[in-house]
Amino acid sequence: MDSTNGFLAMSQTSAATALLQTGGRTEKHIRTANPSLNGTGTRVTGFDVATLDLAEATRSIIETSKQRRDRPLYFTSINGEVVARADRDESFAELFRSADQIFVDGQPLVMASRILCRTPIPERVATTNLFPAAARTAERTGTTFYMLGADPDEIEKAVSNVRKAYPRLRIFGHSHGYLGYVSYEVAPAR
């Protein structure tokens, strides 16, 4: 997570081309193994993605977090850059495929899904929109957050910024994303 809310822009043409090259061959209507988590989805570019809009994605994250599990849930998103990199790096692709739920954070993938997929993706679920929506909902429901990612300085800045923006959000801990040397800081929920 970048505390500056920066994001990588990608050529819409290259993302749509990546989907057209692989999505047309692999798309299928799927019902995931855990409908309560994923609902109905579609397969694009080798990834099983949720066909949820922003409100549904927010609700899915908050509701599934209330269910007791033996491990944390892993939500992520794909865009054209992820698709292109996953095509070249199988270990990178597997990292994304191992997610419990994948959203689409790339308008070219949404547009291409409307042409290629029987169940099109309804809209782009951008992390820059999803995080604030989930944080506001979590403030209302008492859902806790654990923040993971970036380098040690950036995660500290991110946690500080999130606490300022969402003062009632209960952040029970955080860690940088360099887990070659695991160091978790867990604090009581606020």
Number of C-alpha atoms within 10 A of each C-alpha: 18 13 16 10 9 9 10 6 10 13 11 16 11 15 22 21 17 23 28 18 12 15 22 17 14 16 21 17 14 16 13 17 9 11 10 11 18 23 17 18 24 23 23 28 22 18 23 25 27 26 25 24 17 20 12 13 22 22 17 18 20 19 14 14 16 11 8 8 9 6 6 10 13 12 13 17 19 19 25 26 17 17 24 17 12 21 15 10 11 10 10 14 18 12 11 21 17 13 16 16 24 24 28 26 22 23 19 22 28 23 18 21 24 13 12 18 19 14 18 22 25 16 18 22 27 17 18 12 13 19 13 15 16 21 23 18 17 21 16 11 13 15 19 19 18 16 19 18 16 17 14 14 10 17 21 17 14 21 20 13 14 18 15 11 13 16 13 15 23 19 21 15 17 21 21 20 18 13 11 6 7 10 13 12 11 12 11 8 14 12
